[in-house]
Amino acid sequence: MTRRSFARIVSAATVAGARKMRGGTSAPRAVDEVLREGIEKRGIPAVVAMVTNRRSILYSGAFGTRDAASNMPVDEKSLFAIASMTKAITSTAALQMVEQGKLKLDEPAARHLPELEHLQVIAGFDANTGEPALRPVSKPITLRHLLTHTSGFAYDNWNETLFRYTQKKGTLGAAITNPPWPLVFEPGAAWQYGISLDWTSRLVEVASGKPLETYFQENVLKPLGMSDTSYYLKEDKFERLVSGYSRQADGKLQQNPRVLPAPPAMPTGGGGLYSTADDYLRFVQMILGRGSMGAAKILHSGTVAQMSRNQIGALTAGKLKSFRPGVSADIDLHPGAQDKWGFGFLINTVAYEGGRSAGSLAWAGINNTFYWIDPHRGLGAVIMMQFLPFVDKQAVGLLGDFERAVYAHLA
């Protein structure tokens, strides 16, 4: 897309990025300029970003268009595929089950899901044939392992062992299968991002006796007023869906076909939700509110405190080498730092320069949707784009520019 066409897009979207910050000062205009100029300079089709404190929205801005042809501006009600931003909601649901005594953090998950009883771990590969060798695991997986990504379940995008396994054995298929995918290490031995939250959602379904969508709607989404968040994108909302893009070999972004997404065969907790920046900010406010937002009480304050503490000991989280560069670049959102994982969130142990405080909570979705929650400053933010690869340098660049602008002008 040319600079001229981007200028047209940004001009068309100026109204959508109009002053929505409460207070009418120059601060929102400064953040607007970072986003408006950022998408033009970086060649990003659209961005929606919002900032909140514990009680009210501090900033809302939207720039670019829904797709390459329509010239329809995006706004805070535009719908995005939020992918792994689903995981924090799944973690919340599982911890509700813990609060109710229906699940325990340290009991074998196989007590509720027998298919997790006889797991296998990849022990190595034959030096001549490359065939993988499997052996039974020596200890059971627990909900604590699943919530902290220390279960041994992985994604082949970011794990060499599982990538080598799939190169030899073919695609692993759906995340929830019987028998389950092989593990890449013994439970508790390391941190590795993967399908743990998909299995967590099955525990929620079994413990609650409800399908995942139903449970989410009744116990998290509707109480928080997240009326646009669902695994199912209805036809009457399709016009608000922001188109996805993929970066090509020549460096340009190509729009994916714009069609109504098919309903998922089986929703799972590792990803799959559609949401808006406005909706997800409500979830952020709930965490800032230590489990409550207005009259809605979603979690006990002590549970949110657990979510916000290091739960992986001496292990390091958040750094991943990519084996599928079209899907994701290498992940290191906090270079030079040793980050941790709580229940549902990445936790930075030292502050970001010009940005979030130490002890902030964060994660993202593979289409370059991001959020962070800064309990120390009482601040949270969401920024949504919609293209691959994940942590593309232009997406991370805009995220960083936005964060620094937030702390310079709004904190």
C-alpha positions in Angstrom: 0.0 0.0 0.0 1.4 3.4 -1.0 2.0 6.4 1.3 -0.7 8.3 -0.7 -3.3 5.6 0.0 -2.3 5.5 3.7 -2.7 9.3 3.9 -6.2 8.8 2.5 -7.0 6.1 5.1 -5.7 8.2 8.0 -7.6 11.3 6.8 -10.8 9.2 6.5 -10.3 7.8 10.0 -9.6 11.1 11.8 -13.1 11.4 13.0 -12.9 7.9 14.4 -9.8 8.9 16.3 -11.4 12.1 17.6 -10.9 13.4 21.1 -12.5 10.8 23.4 -10.3 11.4 26.4 -12.2 12.7 29.4 -11.0 16.2 30.3 -10.3 17.9 26.9 -6.6 18.6 27.5 -3.8 18.4 25.0 -2.8 15.0 26.3 -5.1 12.9 24.0 -4.0 14.9 21.0 -0.4 14.0 21.7 -1.3 10.2 21.9 -3.4 10.6 18.8 -0.5 12.0 16.9 1.7 9.0 17.9 -0.9 6.6 16.5 -1.9 8.5 13.5 1.6 9.2 12.4 2.7 5.7 13.5 0.4 3.7 11.2 1.3 5.9 8.2 5.1 5.6 8.8 4.9 1.9 9.6 2.4 0.8 7.0 -0.1 -0.6 9.5 -3.7 -0.7 8.1 -5.5 0.1 11.4 -5.1 0.5 15.1 -7.4 1.0 18.0 -6.1 1.9 21.4 -7.6 2.7 24.8 -6.3 3.6 28.2 -8.0 3.4 31.6 -7.5 3.8 35.3 -9.5 1.9 37.9 -12.6 3.9 37.4 -12.7 5.6 34.0 -11.4 5.7 30.5 -8.5 8.1 30.0 -8.0 7.8 26.3 -9.6 6.2 23.2 -8.2 6.5 19.7 -8.8 4.7 16.4 -7.0 5.2 13.1 -7.1 3.5 9.7 -9.9 1.5 8.1 -11.8 -1.7 8.5 -10.4 -3.1 5.2 -8.5 -2.0 2.1 -11.6 -1.3 0.0 -14.4 0.1 2.2 -12.8 3.2 3.5 -14.9 2.5 6.7 -13.0 4.0 9.7 -12.3 1.8 12.7 -13.4 2.8 16.2 -13.4 1.4 19.7 -16.3 -0.8 18.8 -14.5 -2.4 15.8 -14.1 -6.2 16.3 -10.8 -8.0 16.3 -9.8 -11.6 16.5 -8.0 -11.4 19.9 -6.5 -14.9 19.8 -4.4 -15.5 22.9 -5.8 -12.6 24.8 -8.5 -15.2 25.4 -6.1 -17.0 27.8 -6.5 -14.4 30.6 -10.3 -14.9 30.5 -9.8 -18.6 30.6 -7.5 -18.3 33.6 -10.1 -16.2 35.3 -12.8 -18.8 34.7 -10.6 -21.6 36.1 -9.8 -19.6 39.2 -13.5 -19.0 39.8 -13.7 -22.8 39.8 -10.9 -22.9 42.4 -12.7 -20.3 44.5 -15.8 -22.5 44.5 -13.8 -25.6 45.4 -14.7 -27.4 42.2 -11.0 -27.5 41.1 -7.8 -27.5 43.0 -4.6 -26.0 41.8 -2.3 -28.9 42.8 -4.5 -32.0 42.2 -3.8 -34.1 39.1 -5.9 -32.7 36.3 -6.6 -36.3 35.2 -9.1 -36.6 38.1 -11.4 -34.5 36.0 -10.0 -35.3 32.5 -8.9 -39.0 32.3 -7.3 -38.4 28.9 -4.5 -36.5 30.7 -3.6 -39.5 32.8 -1.3 -41.4 30.5 0.7 -38.6 28.8 3.9 -39.1 26.9 7.0 -36.8 26.7 9.3 -36.5 23.7 12.6 -38.1 25.0 14.7 -37.4 21.9 15.2 -38.2 18.2 17.0 -41.1 16.5 20.3 -39.8 15.2 19.9 -41.7 11.8 16.2 -41.5 11.0 15.1 -38.5 13.0 12.2 -40.5 14.4 11.0 -39.2 17.8 11.2 -41.4 20.9 8.4 -41.1 23.4 8.2 -42.2 27.1 5.6 -41.9 29.8 5.7 -38.8 32.0 6.8 -39.5 35.6 4.5 -36.9 37.3 0.9 -35.7 36.7 -0.1 -32.4 35.2 -1.9 -30.1 37.6 -4.0 -27.0 37.0 -1.1 -24.9 38.4 1.1 -26.3 35.6 -1.5 -25.5 33.0 -2.1 -21.9 34.2 1.6 -21.2 34.3 2.7 -22.8 31.0 4.9 -25.3 32.9 2.9 -28.3 31.9 5.2 -29.4 29.0 2.5 -28.7 26.4 3.9 -26.4 23.6 3.1 -24.9 20.2 5.4 -26.0 17.4 5.6 -22.4 16.3 7.9 -21.7 19.2 9.4 -25.0 20.4 12.2 -26.8 18.5 11.4 -30.2 19.9 7.7 -30.1 18.9 8.6 -28.5 15.6 10.9 -31.4 14.8 8.2 -33.8 15.9 5.6 -32.3 13.6 8.1 -32.2 10.7 8.4 -36.0 11.1 4.9 -37.0 12.1 2.8 -34.3 10.4 0.4 -31.8 11.8 -0.9 -32.4 15.3 -4.4 -31.2 14.5 -6.7 -29.6 17.1 -5.3 -28.6 20.5 -7.7 -30.9 22.4 -7.3 -34.4 21.1 -7.4 -37.9 22.6 -4.6 -39.0 23.0 -3.2 -35.5 23.7 -0.2 -34.0 22.1 3.1 -35.2 23.5 4.8 -33.0 26.1 8.2 -31.5 25.5 9.4 -31.8 29.1 8.2 -33.2 32.4 5.5 -31.0 34.1 7.1 -28.3 36.2 10.6 -28.6 34.6 10.5 -25.4 32.4 8.3 -22.6 31.1 7.0 -23.0 27.5 4.1 -21.3 25.9 1.6 -23.7 24.4 -1.8 -25.3 24.5 -2.1 -25.5 28.3 -5.0 -23.0 28.4 -7.0 -25.1 25.9 -6.8 -28.0 28.4 -7.6 -25.5 31.2 -10.9 -24.7 29.4 -11.8 -28.3 29.3 -11.4 -28.4 33.1 -13.7 -25.4 33.4 -16.3 -27.1 31.2 -16.2 -30.4 33.2 -16.2 -28.6 36.6 -19.0 -26.2 35.7 -21.1 -28.6 33.6 -21.4 -25.9 31.0 -20.1 -25.3 27.5 -17.2 -22.8 27.5 -19.1 -20.0 25.6 -22.0 -20.3 28.0 -19.8 -20.3 31.1 -17.8 -17.3 29.9 -20.9 -15.3 29.0 -22.7 -16.0 32.3 -19.7 -15.6 34.7 -17.3 -13.2 33.1 -18.4 -11.4 29.9 -22.0 -10.4 30.7 -21.3 -9.3 34.3 -18.5 -7.0 32.9 -20.7 -5.7 30.1 -18.5 -7.2 27.4 -21.4 -7.6 25.0 -19.3 -7.8 21.9 -17.0 -10.6 23.1 -17.8 -14.1 21.9 -16.4 -17.2 20.1 -19.2 -16.7 17.6 -19.3 -13.7 15.2 -22.9 -13.1 14.2 -23.7 -11.8 10.8 -25.1 -8.5 12.1 -21.7 -7.7 13.6 -19.6 -8.7 10.6 -19.5 -5.1 9.3 -17.5 -4.2 12.4 -14.8 -6.9 11.9 -11.4 -5.6 11.1 -9.7 -7.5 8.2 -6.6 -9.4 8.8 -3.4 -9.1 6.8 -0.2 -11.2 6.3 3.2 -9.9 5.5 4.5 -11.1 2.2 8.1 -12.0 1.1 8.4 -8.5 -0.5 7.6 -7.0 2.9 4.1 -5.7 2.0 1.0 -6.6 3.9 -1.7 -8.5 1.9 -5.2 -8.5 3.1 -6.8 -11.9 3.8 -10.1 -12.7 2.2 -12.9 -10.9 3.9 -15.5 -13.5 4.8 -17.8 -14.2 7.8 -15.8 -16.5 10.0 -17.2 -20.0 10.4 -18.3 -20.9 14.0 -15.7 -23.0 15.8 -16.4 -26.7 16.1 -15.3 -26.7 19.7 -14.3 -23.4 21.4 -11.2 -23.7 23.6 -9.6 -21.4 26.0 -6.3 -20.9 24.3 -7.7 -18.5 21.7 -10.7 -17.9 19.4 -12.6 -15.0 21.0 -13.6 -11.9 19.0 -13.7 -8.7 21.0 -13.3 -4.9 20.9 -10.9 -2.6 22.6 -13.8 -1.2 24.5 -14.8 -4.6 25.8 -11.4 -5.8 26.7 -10.7 -2.6 28.6 -13.5 -3.7 30.9 -11.6 -6.9 31.7 -8.5 -4.8 32.4 -10.5 -2.6 34.7 -11.7 -5.6 36.6 -8.1 -6.7 37.2 -7.1 -3.2 38.2 -10.1 -3.3 40.6 -8.8 -6.5 42.2 -11.5 -8.6 40.9 -14.4 -6.1 40.7 -15.6 -3.6 38.2 -18.5 -1.5 39.5 -21.2 -3.9 40.9 -19.6 -6.9 39.1 -17.5 -9.1 41.4 -15.7 -11.6 39.2 -12.8 -12.8 41.5 -11.8 -12.4 45.1 -9.1 -9.8 45.6 -6.8 -12.5 47.0 -7.2 -14.5 43.8 -6.1 -11.5 41.7 -3.1 -11.1 44.0 -2.2 -14.7 43.2 -2.6 -14.0 39.5 -0.3 -11.0 39.8 2.6 -12.8 41.6 5.4 -14.9 40.2 4.2 -18.5 40.1 7.2 -20.1 38.3 10.0 -19.6 40.7 13.4 -19.2 39.2 12.2 -20.0 35.6 12.1 -17.2 33.0 9.0 -16.5 30.8 8.1 -14.7 27.7 11.1 -15.3 25.4 10.5 -17.6 22.4 12.4 -18.5 19.3 10.1 -18.8 16.2 10.3 -21.8 13.9 7.5 -20.4 11.6 8.6 -16.9 10.7 5.5 -16.3 8.6 3.4 -16.7 11.8 5.7 -15.1 14.4 9.0 -13.4 14.7 11.2 -14.3 17.7 9.5 -13.1 20.9 11.4 -11.0 23.4 9.1 -8.2 24.5 11.5 -7.1 27.3 15.0 -7.5 26.1 17.7 -7.8 28.8 15.1 -8.6 31.5 14.1 -11.8 33.3 10.3 -11.8 33.2 8.0 -14.1 35.1 4.5 -15.6 34.8 1.6 -15.5 37.2 -1.8 -17.1 36.7 -2.7 -15.8 33.2 -0.1 -13.0 32.8 3.4 -12.2 31.9 5.0 -10.2 34.7 7.9 -7.8 34.2 10.3 -7.7 37.2 11.9 -4.4 36.2 10.2 -1.3 34.7 10.0 -0.6 31.0 12.1 2.5 30.2 9.5 5.3 29.9 6.7 2.8 30.3 5.0 0.4 32.6 6.1 -0.2 36.3 7.8 -3.3 37.6 5.2 -5.9 38.5 2.9 -5.0 35.6 0.8 -7.8 33.9 0.6 -8.3 30.2 0.1 -10.6 27.2 -1.1 -10.5 23.6 -2.8 -12.1 20.7 -1.0 -13.5 17.6 -2.6 -10.9 15.3 -0.7 -8.2 17.2 -3.3 -7.3 19.8 -1.7 -6.3 23.1 -2.6 -5.2 26.6 -0.9 -4.3 29.8 -2.1 -3.7 33.4 0.0 -1.6 35.7 -1.3 -2.1 39.3 1.4 0.2 40.8 0.2 3.2 38.7 -3.4 2.1 38.5 -3.3 2.1 34.8 -4.2 -0.3 32.0 -4.1 -0.2 28.2 -5.2 -2.1 25.1 -3.9 -1.7 21.6 -5.2 -3.7 18.7 -3.8 -4.3 15.2 -4.7 -7.2 12.9 -1.8 -8.7 10.9 0.9 -11.4 10.9 3.5 -12.2 11.8 3.2 -11.8 15.6 5.6 -9.2 17.1 6.4 -7.9 13.6 8.9 -5.1 14.2 6.4 -2.5 13.0 3.7 -3.7 15.4 6.2 -3.8 18.3 7.5 -0.4 17.3 4.0 1.1 17.4 3.3 -0.6 20.7 6.4 0.9 22.2 5.6 4.4 20.9 2.1 4.2 22.2 3.2 3.0 25.7 5.8 5.8 26.0 3.2 8.3 24.9 0.7 7.0 27.5 3.2 7.4 30.4 4.4 10.7 29.1 1.0 12.3 28.8 -1.6 10.3 30.7 0.0 8.6 33.7 
